[in-house]
Amino acid sequence: MTRMIIGPGKYIQGNGEMKRIARYAAGLGDSFFFIVSENGLKRVEECIRESFTDCGAKLVFGLFQGECSRIEIERIRALFRKEKCSVVVGVGGGKIIDTAKAVAFYENVPVVIAPTIASTDAPCSALSIIYSEEGIFSEILRLSRNPDVVVVDTDIIARAPVRLIVAGMGDALATYFETRACAR
């Protein structure tokens, strides 16, 4: 039986890794478009800017508006093109991550993913779950590849709300049963 693992190009996990995100994204481009929530930006902007200090890279922060929908994807694509960036970076939870992967897919550019919560399966997958503006499931967008880089800062994950850490544990347990069913 053939077994195959398809995953991101690089997967980095550890305490304080967001402070080194520039090192891991090096070589992908010279202008980075960060998709992040307003609260997320408050939590991570300083360490991201610090990481890129010596790179001379252009950093643009685009605020996510709450739903991974066709309208939001197109809105962010327009901002991405307007800013003439070369790499998409999704920083946040599952909906931000899925939006970042979709934008990168349609723009045919590299994508870096930096989850800020444990309660998502989105960081490493080659798909995006798309919803309506009202938050109702719409479709699964199958992507041509997994993210280029995934950076998991365990300190940021540990500081997330407890309910999201508990939800992440539930996701991990469910994944075991999903994987077992697929293997069978």
Secondary structure, 3 states (H helix, E strand, C coil): CCCCCCCCCEEEEECCHHHHHHHHHCCCCCEEEEEECHHHHHHHHHHHHHHCCCCCCEEEEEECCCCCEHHHHHHHHHHHHHHCCCEEEEEECHHHHHHHHHHHHHHCCCEEEEECCCCCCCCCCCEEEEECCCCCEEEEEECCCCCCEEEEEHHHHHCCCHHHHHHHHHHHHHHHHHHHHHHC
